[in-house]
Amino acid sequence: MTRDEEKLQAVLDKNVPSYLHADTEMRRICHIIATTEDEIENNPIGDAVLLQPDDPDDPDQHPYYKSERMLLLEACDEALRDREGDIRDLEIEAFEAYFEDET
């Protein structure tokens, strides 16, 4: 197993239930995570993006900077959860359809 394959497997093991490891979309998202984590490891500073506060009317909140890579990791994490939810919904629909056919 190459280093890249090992990193991908580690990300899959950490973030995805084992029965979904073969899902192409999950593997694609995990590949992005593994690559991005490598980039962060090699260049932790990276490019910062200026973000506006969540509540601009709150005087205690100010604009802040966040790494583009960290934003990408957050988006990937959300995409993994969305995909897992989509698969779970499909499983429930299939289960319900099976029992509707049985009655």
All heavy atoms as an XYZ file, in Angstrom:
840
protein
N       0.843     -1.171      0.000
C       0.000      0.000      0.000
C       0.894      1.241      0.000
O       1.810      1.353      0.805
C      -0.896     -0.041      1.246
C      -2.012      0.956      1.238
S      -3.066      0.893      2.725
C      -4.223     -0.365      2.268
N       0.604      2.185     -0.888
C       1.399      3.408     -0.966
C       1.036      4.331      0.198
O       0.017      4.137      0.881
C       1.158      4.148     -2.297
O      -0.180      4.649     -2.294
C       1.395      3.253     -3.491
N       1.842      5.362      0.385
C       1.588      6.346      1.446
C       0.237      7.030      1.231
O      -0.522      7.233      2.172
C       2.712      7.373      1.481
C       2.567      8.389      2.580
C       3.777      9.331      2.624
N       3.690     10.247      3.720
C       2.998     11.386      3.713
N       2.312     11.733      2.642
N       2.978     12.178      4.764
N      -0.077      7.382     -0.024
C      -1.359      8.023     -0.333
C      -2.530      7.101     -0.009
O      -3.545      7.544      0.528
C      -1.423      8.444     -1.805
C      -0.512      9.613     -2.119
O      -0.067     10.309     -1.174
O      -0.229      9.834     -3.316
N      -2.386      5.831     -0.348
C      -3.444      4.861     -0.046
C      -3.615      4.695      1.465
O      -4.731      4.553      1.954
C      -3.136      3.515     -0.704
C      -3.253      3.537     -2.212
C      -2.688      2.282     -2.866
O      -1.814      1.618     -2.252
O      -3.116      1.970     -3.986
N      -2.494      4.714      2.187
C      -2.550      4.598      3.642
C      -3.262      5.797      4.255
O      -4.077      5.650      5.171
C      -1.148      4.468      4.227
C      -0.497      3.125      3.964
C       0.953      3.057      4.433
O       1.482      4.077      4.945
O       1.552      1.987      4.290
N      -2.947      7.003      3.744
C      -3.600      8.219      4.240
C      -5.099      8.168      3.963
O      -5.906      8.490      4.825
C      -3.002      9.470      3.584
C      -1.588      9.780      3.972
C      -1.505     10.482      5.265
C      -1.424     11.968      5.134
N      -1.357     12.587      6.459
N      -5.456      7.755      2.734
C      -6.868      7.651      2.379
C      -7.566      6.663      3.298
O      -8.650      6.938      3.822
C      -7.028      7.230      0.918
C      -8.451      6.933      0.459
C      -9.355      8.139      0.635
C      -8.455      6.450     -0.985
N      -6.953      5.516      3.532
C      -7.553      4.503      4.400
C      -7.716      5.028      5.822
O      -8.727      4.779      6.476
C      -6.727      3.215      4.390
C      -7.419      2.062      5.072
C      -8.742      1.693      4.417
O      -8.819      1.548      3.199
N      -9.788      1.558      5.214
N      -6.728      5.770      6.298
C      -6.805      6.334      7.648
C      -7.969      7.322      7.756
O      -8.702      7.327      8.756
C      -5.493      7.018      8.012
N      -8.151      8.146      6.725
C      -9.260      9.105      6.733
C     -10.594      8.367      6.659
O     -11.546      8.702      7.370
C      -9.112     10.130      5.575
C     -10.359     10.987      5.440
C      -7.894     11.010      5.791
N     -10.675      7.346      5.819
C     -11.895      6.533      5.741
C     -12.208      5.908      7.098
O     -13.339      5.971      7.578
C     -11.741      5.435      4.682
C     -11.929      5.848      3.228
C     -11.404      4.760      2.302
C     -13.389      6.137      2.932
N     -11.198      5.295      7.709
C     -11.396      4.630      9.001
C     -11.870      5.613     10.069
O     -12.693      5.275     10.918
C     -10.111      3.953      9.463
C      -9.745      2.741      8.607
O     -10.616      2.250      7.865
O      -8.575      2.316      8.670
N     -11.341      6.829     10.015
C     -11.658      7.840     11.021
C     -13.049      8.447     10.822
O     -13.732      8.751     11.795
C     -10.602      8.953     10.959
C     -10.824     10.085     11.914
C      -9.733     11.124     11.756
C     -10.036     12.382     12.550
N      -9.086     13.437     12.259
N     -13.471      8.622      9.572
C     -14.660      9.422      9.289
C     -15.868      8.685      8.724
O     -16.962      9.244      8.697
C     -14.301     10.541      8.290
C     -13.322     11.519      8.864
O     -13.635     12.239      9.789
N     -12.118     11.535      8.316
N     -15.680      7.458      8.248
C     -16.741      6.783      7.510
C     -16.979      5.387      8.093
O     -16.019      4.652      8.333
C     -16.346      6.666      6.009
C     -17.397      5.941      5.213
C     -16.081      8.048      5.413
N     -18.251      5.018      8.303
C     -18.525      3.652      8.756
C     -17.957      2.645      7.747
O     -17.989      2.886      6.536
C     -20.052      3.574      8.793
C     -20.526      4.985      8.837
C     -19.478      5.795      8.146
N     -17.461      1.534      8.229
C     -16.765      0.574      7.362
C     -17.630      0.069      6.220
O     -17.134     -0.170      5.123
C     -16.218     -0.593      8.173
O     -17.270     -1.247      8.842
N     -18.942     -0.058      6.444
C     -19.787     -0.568      5.365
C     -19.961      0.427      4.215
O     -20.464      0.075      3.162
C     -21.145     -1.027      5.900
C     -22.094      0.075      6.308
C     -23.079      0.516      5.425
C     -22.038      0.656      7.563
C     -23.969      1.526      5.788
C     -22.909      1.651      7.934
C     -23.873      2.082      7.047
O     -24.750      3.069      7.416
N     -19.500      1.683      4.409
C     -19.584      2.690      3.347
C     -18.231      2.989      2.696
O     -18.139      3.871      1.848
C     -20.180      3.994      3.900
C     -21.619      3.926      4.390
C     -22.049      5.264      4.968
C     -22.546      3.507      3.269
N     -17.196      2.261      3.074
C     -15.863      2.524      2.521
C     -15.803      2.371      1.003
O     -14.987      2.997      0.350
C     -14.822      1.615      3.165
C     -14.397      2.080      4.515
N     -13.261      1.624      5.116
C     -14.952      2.942      5.406
C     -13.127      2.183      6.307
N     -14.150      2.985      6.502
N     -16.637      1.538      0.433
C     -16.595      1.310     -1.016
C     -17.388      2.357     -1.802
O     -17.277      2.414     -3.027
C     -17.137     -0.079     -1.342
N     -18.136      3.213     -1.108
C     -18.926      4.237     -1.795
C     -17.991      5.228     -2.491
O     -17.113      5.827     -1.867
C     -19.823      4.962     -0.798
C     -20.676      6.019     -1.459
O     -21.625      5.639     -2.177
O     -20.383      7.218     -1.276
N     -18.182      5.395     -3.782
C     -17.301      6.238     -4.598
C     -17.275      7.681     -4.106
O     -16.206      8.299     -4.028
C     -17.751      6.200     -6.077
O     -17.784      4.845     -6.499
C     -16.819      6.982     -6.958
N     -18.424      8.223     -3.774
C     -18.495      9.613     -3.321
C     -17.781      9.787     -1.981
O     -17.054     10.758     -1.774
C     -19.956     10.059     -3.214
C     -20.128     11.512     -2.855
C     -19.668     12.494     -3.912
O     -19.389     12.083     -5.054
O     -19.559     13.689     -3.595
N     -17.958      8.835     -1.075
C     -17.255      8.898      0.214
C     -15.745      8.847      0.007
O     -15.004      9.598      0.640
C     -17.688      7.743      1.117
C     -19.091      7.843      1.629
S     -19.269      9.163      2.823
C     -20.537      8.497      3.845
N     -15.308      7.981     -0.881
C     -13.867      7.858     -1.148
C     -13.320      9.148     -1.760
O     -12.225      9.584     -1.434
C     -13.585      6.667     -2.048
C     -13.883      5.325     -1.372
C     -13.521      4.148     -2.254
N     -12.083      3.970     -2.350
C     -11.318      3.397     -1.415
N     -11.855      2.944     -0.303
N     -10.027      3.260     -1.601
N     -14.106      9.782     -2.646
C     -13.663     11.025     -3.278
C     -13.498     12.123     -2.231
O     -12.481     12.819     -2.197
C     -14.675     11.464     -4.341
C     -14.248     12.697     -5.133
C     -15.361     13.201     -6.045
N     -16.487     13.757     -5.303
C     -16.487     14.958     -4.712
N     -15.427     15.727     -4.766
N     -17.557     15.385     -4.074
N     -14.476     12.250     -1.354
C     -14.403     13.277     -0.310
C     -13.229     12.992      0.625
O     -12.471     13.893      0.986
C     -15.726     13.346      0.472
C     -16.870     13.789     -0.455
C     -15.606     14.299      1.662
C     -18.255     13.582      0.131
N     -13.043     11.737      1.003
C     -11.943     11.368      1.900
C     -10.583     11.595      1.233
O      -9.614     11.946      1.905
C     -12.095      9.928      2.375
S     -13.410      9.748      3.599
N     -10.523     11.402     -0.074
C      -9.277     11.679     -0.797
C      -8.941     13.171     -0.703
O      -7.780     13.539     -0.483
C      -9.406     11.245     -2.255
C      -8.206     11.575     -3.072
N      -7.017     10.906     -2.952
C      -8.002     12.535     -4.004
C      -6.126     11.431     -3.774
N      -6.704     12.418     -4.421
N      -9.948     14.027     -0.839
C      -9.727     15.474     -0.707
C      -9.244     15.794      0.706
O      -8.307     16.580      0.885
C     -11.016     16.260     -1.046
C     -11.366     16.093     -2.525
C     -10.862     17.742     -0.693
C     -12.739     16.612     -2.902
N      -9.853     15.179      1.703
C      -9.444     15.410      3.093
C      -7.992     14.985      3.303
O      -7.193     15.723      3.871
C     -10.372     14.668      4.078
C     -11.768     15.287      4.050
C      -9.789     14.677      5.493
C     -12.812     14.510      4.831
N      -7.637     13.784      2.832
C      -6.271     13.277      3.006
C      -5.260     14.198      2.333
O      -4.217     14.514      2.913
C      -6.160     11.862      2.443
N      -5.571     14.646      1.128
C      -4.671     15.549      0.396
C      -4.545     16.882      1.125
O      -3.446     17.425      1.263
C      -5.199     15.775     -1.033
O      -5.323     14.516     -1.684
C      -4.281     16.659     -1.836
N      -5.659     17.409      1.587
C      -5.655     18.701      2.281
C      -4.900     18.610      3.598
O      -4.137     19.517      3.946
C      -7.099     19.185      2.512
O      -7.769     19.249      1.248
C      -7.129     20.550      3.155
N      -5.084     17.517      4.330
C      -4.340     17.341      5.582
C      -2.847     17.293      5.321
O      -2.059     17.835      6.094
C      -4.817     16.091      6.312
C      -6.173     16.263      6.953
C      -6.699     15.013      7.631
O      -6.147     13.917      7.398
O      -7.674     15.136      8.396
N      -2.451     16.643      4.236
C      -1.040     16.621      3.845
C      -0.532     18.027      3.575
O       0.563     18.402      4.000
C      -0.841     15.772      2.584
C      -0.241     14.421      2.874
O       0.024     14.123      4.060
O      -0.020     13.663      1.915
N      -1.317     18.817      2.840
C      -0.916     20.190      2.528
C      -0.783     21.023      3.801
O       0.139     21.821      3.927
C      -1.929     20.832      1.582
C      -1.904     20.254      0.185
C      -3.028     20.796     -0.691
O      -3.814     21.645     -0.224
O      -3.112     20.356     -1.854
N      -1.709     20.838      4.746
C      -1.639     21.573      6.010
C      -0.389     21.166      6.779
O       0.292     22.002      7.370
C      -2.915     21.340      6.848
C      -4.103     22.043      6.189
C      -2.725     21.814      8.287
C      -5.438     21.730      6.822
N      -0.091     19.873      6.762
C       1.100     19.373      7.454
C       2.371     19.969      6.858
O       3.288     20.347      7.571
C       1.122     17.849      7.353
C       2.161     17.180      8.205
C       2.045     15.670      8.102
O       0.955     15.136      8.373
O       3.061     15.042      7.746
N       2.402     20.094      5.535
C       3.590     20.614      4.856
C       3.683     22.131      4.882
O       4.778     22.684      4.799
C       3.626     20.122      3.406
C       3.823     18.630      3.323
O       4.461     18.029      4.178
N       3.252     18.015      2.299
N       2.548     22.815      4.960
C       2.532     24.281      4.985
C       1.374     24.726      5.875
O       0.299     25.052      5.382
C       2.369     24.835      3.569
C       2.393     26.343      3.519
O       2.672     27.000      4.510
N       2.069     26.894      2.372
N       1.590     24.744      7.194
C       0.488     25.006      8.120
C      -0.127     26.401      8.006
O      -1.281     26.592      8.334
C       1.106     24.797      9.496
C       2.556     24.727      9.308
C       2.835     24.477      7.861
N       0.619     27.366      7.517
C       0.091     28.729      7.457
C      -0.901     28.865      6.306
O      -2.034     29.266      6.485
C       1.223     29.760      7.348
C       2.075     29.700      8.615
C       0.659     31.154      7.129
C       3.314     30.514      8.585
N      -0.490     28.500      5.098
C      -1.384     28.528      3.942
C      -1.952     29.898      3.658
O      -1.458     30.914      4.123
N      -3.036     29.924      2.901
C      -3.699     31.169      2.528
C      -4.875     31.414      3.449
O      -5.742     30.562      3.619
C      -4.200     31.083      1.085
C      -3.068     30.903      0.087
O      -1.990     31.476      0.328
O      -3.257     30.189     -0.909
N      -4.905     32.604      4.019
C      -5.994     32.960      4.915
C      -7.064     33.740      4.155
O      -6.783     34.487      3.229
C      -5.467     33.794      6.068
N      -8.307     33.535      4.577
C      -9.449     34.210      3.974
C     -10.110     35.047      5.064
O     -10.317     34.575      6.187
C     -10.466     33.169      3.443
C     -11.702     33.842      2.906
C      -9.827     32.290      2.391
N     -10.442     36.286      4.725
C     -11.134     37.150      5.674
C     -12.618     36.791      5.671
O     -13.270     36.794      4.625
C     -10.956     38.626      5.290
C     -11.652     39.636      6.191
C     -11.094     39.560      7.611
C     -11.505     41.036      5.630
N     -13.130     36.451      6.840
C     -14.544     36.088      6.986
C     -15.252     37.126      7.841
O     -14.667     37.695      8.768
C     -14.672     34.713      7.638
C     -14.026     33.563      6.876
C     -14.072     32.297      7.703
C     -14.712     33.355      5.539
N     -16.487     37.349      7.524
C     -17.287     38.298      8.287
C     -17.866     37.586      9.512
O     -18.056     36.368      9.506
C     -18.410     38.863      7.416
C     -17.891     39.675      6.246
C     -16.991     40.820      6.687
O     -17.300     41.546      7.619
N     -15.847     40.959      6.022
N     -18.163     38.316     10.558
C     -18.739     37.695     11.754
C     -20.093     37.072     11.445
O     -20.799     37.495     10.522
C     -18.863     38.853     12.744
C     -18.722     40.100     11.955
C     -18.016     39.758     10.687
N     -20.449     36.062     12.230
C     -21.732     35.391     12.047
C     -22.895     36.349     12.270
O     -23.910     36.266     11.590
C     -21.848     34.194     12.993
C     -20.817     33.120     12.666
O     -20.452     32.990     11.488
O     -20.393     32.427     13.598
N     -22.747     37.228     13.237
C     -23.794     38.213     13.530
C     -23.181     39.607     13.446
O     -22.593     40.101     14.410
C     -24.370     37.964     14.921
C     -25.503     38.911     15.268
O     -25.898     39.735     14.397
O     -26.013     38.839     16.403
N     -23.304     40.269     12.296
C     -22.668     41.579     12.128
C     -23.217     42.647     13.075
O     -22.562     43.663     13.307
C     -22.962     41.953     10.671
C     -23.885     40.946     10.135
C     -24.018     39.835     11.123
N     -24.397     42.423     13.652
C     -24.974     43.402     14.579
C     -24.421     43.270     15.993
O     -24.633     44.158     16.816
C     -26.501     43.259     14.602
C     -27.115     43.565     13.245
O     -26.536     44.381     12.496
O     -28.170     42.973     12.927
N     -23.728     42.180     16.268
C     -23.145     41.959     17.588
C     -21.814     42.712     17.662
O     -20.869     42.391     16.935
C     -22.922     40.470     17.818
C     -22.426     40.153     19.216
O     -22.001     41.080     19.942
O     -22.454     38.970     19.585
N     -21.700     43.683     18.546
C     -20.459     44.477     18.614
C     -19.244     43.690     19.109
O     -18.107     44.107     18.896
C     -20.810     45.616     19.586
C     -21.957     45.091     20.384
C     -22.694     44.125     19.508
N     -19.478     42.546     19.745
C     -18.366     41.736     20.239
C     -17.769     40.841     19.163
O     -16.714     40.245     19.367
C     -18.810     40.875     21.427
C     -19.163     41.726     22.636
O     -18.569     42.821     22.788
O     -20.036     41.301     23.417
N     -18.453     40.715     18.028
C     -17.937     39.882     16.938
C     -17.258     40.776     15.906
O     -17.753     41.852     15.567
C     -19.063     39.090     16.280
C     -19.626     38.017     17.166
C     -20.577     37.105     16.410
O     -20.687     37.156     15.196
N     -21.270     36.256     17.142
N     -16.130     40.280     15.418
C     -15.336     41.039     14.455
C     -14.985     40.131     13.282
O     -14.996     38.907     13.410
C     -14.057     41.550     15.121
C     -14.316     42.362     16.346
N     -14.802     43.641     16.293
C     -14.198     42.055     17.659
C     -14.948     44.112     17.517
N     -14.596     43.160     18.375
N     -14.645     40.735     12.135
C     -14.147     39.907     11.023
C     -12.922     39.119     11.489
O     -12.182     39.550     12.382
C     -13.771     40.924      9.955
C     -14.580     42.133     10.284
C     -14.701     42.141     11.788
N     -12.723     37.947     10.906
C     -11.604     37.107     11.302
C     -11.064     36.366     10.088
O     -11.708     36.289      9.045
C     -12.017     36.119     12.404
C     -13.124     35.174     12.005
C     -12.841     33.873     11.595
C     -14.465     35.571     12.034
C     -13.845     32.994     11.221
C     -15.468     34.706     11.666
C     -15.169     33.422     11.265
O     -16.168     32.559     10.896
N      -9.855     35.828     10.236
C      -9.215     35.077      9.161
C      -9.274     33.588      9.451
O      -9.197     33.170     10.608
C      -7.747     35.494      9.015
C      -7.586     36.860      8.409
C      -7.474     37.991      9.210
C      -7.560     37.024      7.028
C      -7.334     39.256      8.655
C      -7.419     38.284      6.463
C      -7.309     39.388      7.283
O      -7.187     40.627      6.717
N      -9.415     32.828      8.385
C      -9.399     31.376      8.516
C      -8.697     30.804      7.290
O      -8.870     31.296      6.183
C     -10.821     30.835      8.613
C     -10.900     29.420      9.112
C     -12.329     29.105      9.467
C     -12.369     28.016     10.499
N     -13.714     27.738     10.942
N      -7.954     29.753      7.478
C      -7.229     29.100      6.401
C      -8.199     28.532      5.368
O      -9.215     27.928      5.724
C      -6.359     27.984      6.978
O      -5.958     27.093      5.974
N      -7.886     28.726      4.091
C      -8.696     28.132      3.019
C      -8.771     26.621      3.174
O      -9.805     26.009      2.918
C      -8.100     28.460      1.648
C      -8.359     29.849      1.167
C      -7.794     30.099     -0.225
O      -6.962     29.299     -0.715
O      -8.191     31.106     -0.820
N      -7.670     26.027      3.593
C      -7.639     24.571      3.752
C      -8.560     24.108      4.877
O      -9.218     23.077      4.766
C      -6.210     24.113      3.991
C      -5.335     24.347      2.775
C      -3.914     23.893      3.047
N      -3.061     24.309      1.977
C      -1.975     25.051      2.136
N      -1.618     25.439      3.340
N      -1.231     25.390      1.106
N      -8.600     24.890      5.946
C      -9.502     24.536      7.046
C     -10.958     24.666      6.595
O     -11.803     23.844      6.952
C      -9.240     25.411      8.269
C      -7.902     25.131      8.935
S      -7.648     23.400      9.379
C      -8.897     23.172     10.610
N     -11.241     25.682      5.790
C     -12.592     25.830      5.249
C     -12.939     24.641      4.361
O     -14.066     24.130      4.401
C     -12.713     27.138      4.465
C     -12.637     28.424      5.291
C     -12.524     29.638      4.370
C     -13.842     28.551      6.201
N     -11.970     24.177      3.572
C     -12.188     23.016      2.714
C     -12.444     21.768      3.561
O     -13.356     20.986      3.267
C     -10.988     22.804      1.785
C     -11.055     21.592      0.863
C     -12.266     21.662     -0.061
C      -9.770     21.485      0.041
N     -11.669     21.588      4.620
C     -11.879     20.429      5.499
C     -13.266     20.471      6.144
O     -13.936     19.440      6.242
C     -10.799     20.365      6.583
C      -9.411     19.943      6.124
C      -8.432     20.005      7.295
C      -9.428     18.558      5.516
N     -13.706     21.655      6.553
C     -15.036     21.788      7.137
C     -16.116     21.440      6.105
O     -17.094     20.760      6.424
C     -15.249     23.202      7.671
C     -14.436     23.501      8.912
C     -14.506     24.957      9.336
O     -15.263     25.745      8.728
O     -13.799     25.320     10.292
N     -15.928     21.907      4.879
C     -16.891     21.605      3.811
C     -16.909     20.105      3.515
O     -17.982     19.526      3.291
C     -16.557     22.401      2.555
N     -15.747     19.482      3.519
C     -15.671     18.033      3.271
C     -16.344     17.264      4.388
O     -17.057     16.281      4.133
C     -14.215     17.592      3.119
S     -13.469     18.050      1.555
N     -16.138     17.693      5.620
C     -16.777     17.024      6.753
C     -18.297     17.110      6.623
O     -19.008     16.121      6.823
C     -16.319     17.652      8.066
C     -16.842     16.898      9.267
O     -16.594     15.682      9.361
O     -17.515     17.525     10.111
N     -18.785     18.276      6.233
C     -20.222     18.437      6.025
C     -20.706     17.561      4.868
O     -21.766     16.934      4.948
C     -20.544     19.907      5.748
C     -22.018     20.186      5.641
C     -22.324     21.661      5.468
O     -21.544     22.510      5.933
O     -23.359     21.957      4.854
N     -19.921     17.476      3.803
C     -20.289     16.643      2.652
C     -20.348     15.160      3.041
O     -21.232     14.430      2.584
C     -19.308     16.853      1.506
N     -19.418     14.714      3.887
C     -19.443     13.325      4.360
C     -20.727     13.048      5.134
O     -21.373     12.019      4.925
C     -18.240     13.029      5.250
C     -16.907     12.797      4.575
C     -15.804     12.650      5.618
C     -16.947     11.584      3.683
N     -21.079     13.953      6.042
C     -22.297     13.762      6.836
C     -23.541     13.783      5.944
O     -24.471     13.001      6.147
C     -22.431     14.830      7.929
C     -21.291     14.901      8.902
C     -21.007     13.589      9.638
N     -19.580     13.463      9.824
C     -18.838     12.436      9.421
N     -19.377     11.409      8.832
N     -17.544     12.401      9.614
N     -23.549     14.698      4.961
C     -24.687     14.755      4.031
C     -24.805     13.457      3.242
O     -25.905     12.915      3.079
C     -24.547     15.930      3.058
C     -24.763     17.281      3.712
O     -25.245     17.329      4.869
O     -24.430     18.301      3.070
N     -23.673     12.949      2.742
C     -23.693     11.717      1.951
C     -24.152     10.542      2.808
O     -24.948      9.711      2.370
C     -22.288     11.449      1.371
C     -22.179     10.189      0.576
C     -22.990     10.252     -0.688
N     -22.827      9.021     -1.446
C     -23.681      8.595     -2.345
N     -24.738      9.313     -2.648
N     -23.465      7.475     -2.978
N     -23.655     10.476      4.035
C     -24.064      9.394      4.931
C     -25.567      9.478      5.192
O     -26.268      8.466      5.201
C     -23.284      9.477      6.242
C     -23.484      8.295      7.142
C     -22.597      8.320      8.364
O     -21.662      9.139      8.439
O     -22.839      7.494      9.251
N     -26.081     10.692      5.372
C     -27.517     10.874      5.564
C     -28.313     10.465      4.335
O     -29.377      9.835      4.454
N     -27.815     10.817      3.147
C     -28.482     10.426      1.905
C     -28.553      8.905      1.774
O     -29.595      8.352      1.397
C     -27.761     11.003      0.678
C     -27.877     12.513      0.571
O     -28.729     13.106      1.275
O     -27.104     13.101     -0.219
N     -27.452      8.241      2.093
C     -27.419      6.776      2.004
C     -28.378      6.170      3.026
O     -29.125      5.236      2.719
C     -25.982      6.253      2.190
C     -25.128      6.648      0.977
C     -25.960      4.749      2.399
C     -23.645      6.397      1.140
N     -28.382      6.721      4.219
C     -29.288      6.220      5.257
C     -30.745      6.393      4.816
O     -31.571      5.498      5.000
C     -29.025      6.957      6.571
C     -29.600      6.240      7.764
C     -29.139      6.802      9.084
N     -27.728      6.530      9.284
C     -26.840      7.452      9.611
N     -27.187      8.697      9.775
N     -25.580      7.134      9.805
N     -31.070      7.546      4.199
C     -32.431      7.769      3.696
C     -32.800      6.745      2.633
O     -33.921      6.231      2.610
C     -32.572      9.184      3.129
C     -32.522     10.262      4.199
O     -32.650      9.936      5.401
O     -32.346     11.444      3.823
N     -31.855      6.440      1.742
C     -32.106      5.444      0.701
C     -32.329      4.059      1.305
O     -33.189      3.297      0.844
C     -30.953      5.398     -0.303
C     -30.829      6.614     -1.220
C     -29.519      6.562     -1.988
C     -32.021      6.686     -2.169
N     -31.568      3.731      2.331
C     -31.743      2.451      3.008
C     -33.129      2.357      3.640
O     -33.802      1.325      3.542
C     -30.667      2.258      4.084
C     -29.284      2.046      3.543
C     -28.206      2.061      4.608
O     -28.411      2.649      5.683
O     -27.151      1.486      4.346
N     -33.569      3.437      4.263
C     -34.893      3.453      4.896
C     -35.979      3.321      3.836
O     -36.938      2.555      4.007
C     -35.078      4.739      5.735
C     -34.163      4.685      6.959
C     -36.535      4.930      6.137
C     -34.056      5.987      7.722
N     -35.831      4.057      2.729
C     -36.812      3.960      1.641
C     -36.883      2.536      1.091
O     -37.982      2.017      0.837
C     -36.458      4.927      0.516
C     -36.731      6.374      0.836
C     -36.269      7.306     -0.263
O     -36.142      6.869     -1.432
O     -36.036      8.485      0.038
N     -35.739      1.897      0.914
C     -35.716      0.528      0.400
C     -36.372     -0.423      1.398
O     -37.134     -1.319      1.016
C     -34.284      0.093      0.109
N     -36.094     -0.228      2.672
C     -36.679     -1.046      3.722
C     -38.200     -0.893      3.738
O     -38.938     -1.881      3.784
C     -36.061     -0.628      5.065
C     -36.470     -1.462      6.229
C     -35.954     -2.735      6.404
C     -37.355     -0.974      7.174
C     -36.321     -3.513      7.486
C     -37.730     -1.736      8.256
C     -37.215     -3.017      8.424
N     -38.665      0.367      3.670
C     -40.096      0.622      3.667
C     -40.765      0.044      2.419
O     -41.843     -0.542      2.486
C     -40.372      2.128      3.762
C     -40.040      2.701      5.123
C     -40.115      4.219      5.168
O     -40.160      4.862      4.091
O     -40.119      4.763      6.289
N     -40.126      0.186      1.261
C     -40.666     -0.347      0.007
C     -40.763     -1.864      0.079
O     -41.743     -2.446     -0.389
C     -39.806      0.091     -1.169
N     -39.771     -2.494      0.675
C     -39.779     -3.960      0.808
C     -40.998     -4.400      1.615
O     -41.692     -5.334      1.231
C     -38.488     -4.432      1.459
C     -38.481     -5.900      1.766
C     -38.237     -6.825      0.756
C     -38.724     -6.365      3.056
C     -38.230     -8.195      1.034
C     -38.735     -7.713      3.334
C     -38.486     -8.621      2.328
O     -38.491     -9.965      2.595
N     -41.252     -3.733      2.739
C     -42.365     -4.140      3.576
C     -43.717     -3.754      2.989
O     -44.710     -4.408      3.258
C     -42.199     -3.612      5.006
C     -41.220     -4.428      5.789
C     -39.946     -3.960      6.046
C     -41.567     -5.678      6.241
C     -39.035     -4.733      6.746
C     -40.669     -6.467      6.941
C     -39.404     -5.992      7.199
N     -43.750     -2.691      2.185
C     -44.998     -2.360      1.481
C     -45.332     -3.437      0.470
O     -46.491     -3.785      0.281
C     -44.877     -0.997      0.799
C     -44.975      0.167      1.746
C     -44.792      1.500      1.030
O     -44.741      1.545     -0.201
O     -44.691      2.505      1.752
N     -44.322     -3.964     -0.196
C     -44.526     -5.028     -1.171
C     -44.959     -6.329     -0.512
O     -45.659     -7.138     -1.123
C     -43.247     -5.290     -1.984
C     -42.929     -4.153     -2.926
O     -43.821     -3.315     -3.181
O     -41.779     -4.081     -3.410
N     -44.554     -6.538      0.722
C     -44.896     -7.756      1.457
C     -46.340     -7.763      1.913
O     -46.900     -8.822      2.169
C     -43.976     -7.919      2.674
C     -42.527     -8.229      2.319
C     -42.370     -9.598      1.700
O     -42.903    -10.575      2.246
O     -41.709     -9.686      0.648
N     -46.939     -6.588      2.038
C     -48.321     -6.547      2.560
C     -49.346     -6.585      1.453
O     -49.177     -6.525      0.337
C     -48.563     -5.271      3.398
O     -48.278     -4.116      2.620
C     -47.724     -5.328      4.640
